């Protein structure tokens, strides 16, 4: 009976992943790619909207999988739990990403001090090309206001789109992987899958542009690493809270704050290294946090085996 149930869960996971990749990649190539080819990536409202719409496919495929396999909606990972020891993970997911991404940006600019510009010259020039004129003082005020809003409001402003992804990845995929294997292999496999799902838009210029060594393959590999790291944290917080809301909150916090270090670059020189958290140095504090989480969870798994 146990093997049959396990096989059933495996089949559901496979159906979910096939649906998610098939529908999303079809959308990417038929809808996103032509628009990006015509208007450029992230340079206008329409490209941004069509890319944001991509985030709803994982949740849509949860619905389709649950209905198609007659799984129903038990254990949907949506019930908020504020029990003892759980509430803190909602707050951790809300505020810790900004701290970690800021530390990563500081590390990047310490290693590459020539790429830091406190006068925000590059950003001011970019705005001027769009017809928006600002003095350095005005830009500083806007940046400070934006950073404050990003920390406090990003999880709320991004809750709909991030729900679209996280009900799929942390609300469906990860519980099924964790039901079959330990934490470390689960987050490695789940993070790689999540990163690979982004491959078409990475090739179009998402996060890294198109002018870097080894493009687009190094960008896709870097995205997989970033998703393994971030996915580790989001999964851990969700497991501890008993639902996927910390992942939704944390994903929203990351999306809202991730571009903030770019306000301080001297020119358009952000790369696979940083300063945003999607770069190896910009994401260094996230990497350290993920390693700590893996160590903690691995120790807890070993203790559980000893007790049994």
DRENFI-641333 format. One line per 4 residues: number of its first residue (from 0); their letters; for each residue x, y negated, z negated of C-alpha. Coordinates in steps of 0.2 Angstrom, whole numbers, plus 5000, padded with zeros to 4 digits. Last residue first. Example, Ala and Ser with C-alpha at 12.3 -4.5 7.8 and 13.67 -1.06 7.14 Angstrom:
<pts>
1> sa> 5068,5005,4964 ~ 5062,5022,4961
</pts>
This chain:
<pts>
307> xxxx> 5067,4967,4920 ~ 5077,4955,4909 ~ 5093,4958,4919 ~ 5084,4955,4936
303> xxxx> 5076,4939,4929 ~ 5093,4933,4923 ~ 5100,4936,4941 ~ 5086,4926,4949
299> xxxx> 5088,4911,4937 ~ 5107,4911,4941 ~ 5103,4910,4959 ~ 5090,4896,4956
295> xxxx> 5103,4885,4947 ~ 5117,4889,4960 ~ 5106,4885,4974 ~ 5100,4869,4966
291> xxxx> 5118,4863,4963 ~ 5122,4867,4982 ~ 5107,4857,4987 ~ 5112,4842,4976
287> xxxx> 5129,4843,4984 ~ 5122,4843,5001 ~ 5111,4829,4998 ~ 5125,4819,4991
283> xxxx> 5135,4822,5007 ~ 5121,4817,5019 ~ 5129,4801,5025 ~ 5145,4811,5026
279> xxxx> 5137,4825,5037 ~ 5125,4814,5046 ~ 5106,4816,5045 ~ 5108,4805,5029
275> xxxx> 5111,4790,5038 ~ 5129,4783,5038 ~ 5133,4795,5046 ~ 5145,4808,5052
271> xxxx> 5135,4814,5067 ~ 5136,4796,5073 ~ 5132,4778,5068 ~ 5142,4766,5079
267> xxxx> 5129,4754,5085 ~ 5139,4739,5077 ~ 5144,4733,5060 ~ 5133,4745,5051
263> xxxx> 5123,4738,5036 ~ 5105,4739,5041 ~ 5109,4757,5047 ~ 5110,4762,5029
259> xxxx> 5091,4760,5028 ~ 5086,4773,5041 ~ 5084,4787,5029 ~ 5073,4778,5017
255> xxxx> 5055,4781,5024 ~ 5058,4798,5031 ~ 5067,4804,5015 ~ 5053,4798,5004
251> xxxx> 5040,4805,5015 ~ 5049,4822,5015 ~ 5050,4821,4996 ~ 5031,4818,4994
247> xxxx> 5026,4832,5006 ~ 5039,4843,4998 ~ 5033,4838,4980 ~ 5015,4842,4987
243> xxxx> 5019,4860,4992 ~ 5012,4869,4977 ~ 5018,4878,4961 ~ 5028,4863,4954
239> xxxx> 5044,4873,4952 ~ 5042,4881,4969 ~ 5039,4865,4977 ~ 5054,4856,4970
235> xxxx> 5065,4871,4975 ~ 5058,4871,4993 ~ 5060,4852,4995 ~ 5078,4853,4989
231> xxxx> 5083,4868,5000 ~ 5073,4861,5015 ~ 5084,4845,5014 ~ 5100,4855,5015
227> xxxx> 5094,4868,5028 ~ 5086,4854,5038 ~ 5102,4844,5038 ~ 5112,4859,5044
223> xxxx> 5099,4863,5058 ~ 5100,4844,5063 ~ 5119,4845,5064 ~ 5118,4861,5075
219> xxxx> 5105,4852,5086 ~ 5116,4836,5087 ~ 5131,4847,5091 ~ 5121,4855,5105
215> xxxx> 5115,4839,5113 ~ 5128,4832,5115 ~ 5145,4840,5112 ~ 5153,4823,5108
211> xxxx> 5141,4809,5106 ~ 5131,4798,5117 ~ 5113,4805,5117 ~ 5106,4797,5101
207> xxxx> 5109,4805,5085 ~ 5092,4804,5075 ~ 5081,4809,5090 ~ 5090,4806,5107
203> xxxx> 5080,4817,5119 ~ 5091,4833,5115 ~ 5086,4830,5096 ~ 5068,4829,5103
199> xxxx> 5069,4847,5111 ~ 5079,4854,5096 ~ 5067,4849,5082 ~ 5060,4867,5079
195> xxxx> 5079,4872,5078 ~ 5080,4862,5062 ~ 5065,4870,5054 ~ 5070,4888,5059
191> xxxx> 5088,4884,5052 ~ 5080,4878,5036 ~ 5069,4893,5034 ~ 5084,4905,5037
187> xxxx> 5096,4897,5025 ~ 5082,4893,5012 ~ 5076,4911,5012 ~ 5094,4918,5011
183> xxxx> 5098,4908,4996 ~ 5081,4910,4987 ~ 5080,4929,4987 ~ 5070,4939,5000
179> xxxx> 5053,4945,5005 ~ 5041,4934,4995 ~ 5053,4920,4997 ~ 5050,4921,5016
175> xxxx> 5031,4921,5014 ~ 5032,4906,5002 ~ 5044,4897,5014 ~ 5033,4898,5029
171> xxxx> 5016,4893,5022 ~ 5016,4878,5011 ~ 5035,4873,5013 ~ 5035,4874,5032
167> xxxx> 5017,4872,5037 ~ 5009,4862,5024 ~ 5025,4852,5025 ~ 5024,4847,5043
163> xxxx> 5007,4839,5044 ~ 5008,4834,5026 ~ 5023,4823,5031 ~ 5012,4815,5045
159> xxxx> 4998,4811,5032 ~ 5009,4806,5017 ~ 5021,4794,5026 ~ 5014,4778,5019
155> xxxx> 5011,4786,5002 ~ 5029,4794,5001 ~ 5036,4778,5008 ~ 5029,4766,4995
151> xxxx> 5040,4764,4981 ~ 5058,4768,4988 ~ 5054,4761,5005 ~ 5045,4745,4998
147> xxxx> 5061,4741,4988 ~ 5072,4744,5003 ~ 5061,4733,5014 ~ 5060,4719,5002
143> xxxx> 5079,4719,5000 ~ 5081,4721,5019 ~ 5069,4706,5023 ~ 5078,4695,5010
139> xxxx> 5095,4700,5017 ~ 5089,4696,5035 ~ 5082,4679,5030 ~ 5099,4675,5022
135> xxxx> 5108,4681,5038 ~ 5097,4669,5048 ~ 5083,4677,5059 ~ 5077,4676,5076
131> xxxx> 5065,4689,5083 ~ 5064,4689,5102 ~ 5068,4707,5104 ~ 5086,4703,5109
127> xxxx> 5087,4693,5093 ~ 5081,4708,5083 ~ 5096,4718,5090 ~ 5108,4703,5086
123> xxxx> 5102,4702,5068 ~ 5104,4720,5066 ~ 5122,4719,5073 ~ 5127,4704,5062
119> xxxx> 5120,4712,5046 ~ 5131,4700,5036 ~ 5136,4714,5024 ~ 5144,4723,5038
115> xxxx> 5152,4740,5035 ~ 5160,4750,5050 ~ 5177,4744,5045 ~ 5175,4752,5028
111> xxxx> 5175,4769,5036 ~ 5178,4781,5022 ~ 5171,4769,5009 ~ 5156,4766,5021
107> xxxx> 5152,4784,5022 ~ 5153,4788,5004 ~ 5142,4773,5001 ~ 5129,4780,5013
103> xxxx> 5129,4797,5004 ~ 5126,4788,4988 ~ 5112,4779,4995 ~ 5104,4795,5002
99> xxxx> 5106,4803,4985 ~ 5097,4789,4976 ~ 5083,4787,4990 ~ 5080,4806,4989
95> xxxx> 5079,4806,4970 ~ 5064,4794,4969 ~ 5048,4803,4975 ~ 5054,4821,4974
91> xxxx> 5060,4819,4956 ~ 5043,4811,4952 ~ 5033,4825,4959 ~ 5046,4837,4951
87> xxxx> 5043,4829,4934 ~ 5025,4835,4933 ~ 5029,4854,4932 ~ 5037,4856,4915
83> xxxx> 5021,4858,4906 ~ 5006,4858,4919 ~ 5002,4845,4931 ~ 4998,4857,4945
79> xxxx> 4990,4850,4961 ~ 4982,4864,4972 ~ 4988,4863,4990 ~ 4999,4878,4990
75> xxxx> 4986,4888,5001 ~ 4986,4902,4989 ~ 4969,4907,4995 ~ 4964,4900,5012
71> xxxx> 4958,4914,5022 ~ 4970,4928,5029 ~ 4958,4932,5043 ~ 4973,4934,5055
67> xxxx> 4966,4921,5068 ~ 4959,4910,5054 ~ 4975,4909,5044 ~ 4986,4908,5059
63> xxxx> 4976,4894,5067 ~ 4975,4884,5051 ~ 4993,4886,5048 ~ 4996,4882,5066
59> xxxx> 4988,4865,5064 ~ 4999,4861,5049 ~ 5015,4865,5059 ~ 5008,4855,5074
55> xxxx> 5005,4839,5065 ~ 5023,4832,5065 ~ 5022,4831,5084 ~ 5011,4817,5083
51> xxxx> 5025,4806,5076 ~ 5035,4809,5092 ~ 5020,4803,5102 ~ 5018,4788,5091
47> xxxx> 5036,4783,5091 ~ 5037,4784,5110 ~ 5021,4774,5112 ~ 5027,4760,5100
43> xxxx> 5043,4756,5109 ~ 5061,4759,5108 ~ 5061,4775,5099 ~ 5068,4785,5114
39> xxxx> 5067,4776,5131 ~ 5052,4770,5140 ~ 5051,4782,5156 ~ 5061,4797,5151
35> xxxx> 5054,4795,5133 ~ 5037,4796,5140 ~ 5041,4811,5151 ~ 5049,4820,5137
31> xxxx> 5036,4818,5124 ~ 5021,4824,5134 ~ 5025,4840,5144 ~ 5042,4845,5136
27> xxxx> 5038,4840,5118 ~ 5020,4847,5119 ~ 5026,4863,5125 ~ 5039,4864,5112
23> xxxx> 5026,4860,5098 ~ 5013,4873,5105 ~ 5026,4887,5107 ~ 5036,4884,5092
19> xxxx> 5021,4883,5080 ~ 5012,4897,5088 ~ 5027,4909,5088 ~ 5031,4904,5070
15> xxxx> 5014,4907,5063 ~ 5012,4924,5072 ~ 5029,4929,5065 ~ 5024,4924,5048
11> xxxx> 5007,4933,5049 ~ 5016,4949,5055 ~ 5028,4948,5040 ~ 5013,4946,5028
7> xxxx> 5005,4961,5035 ~ 5021,4971,5035 ~ 5022,4967,5016 ~ 5004,4972,5013
3> xxxx> 5007,4989,5022 ~ 5023,4991,5012 ~ 5014,4988,4995 ~ 5000,5000,5000
</pts>
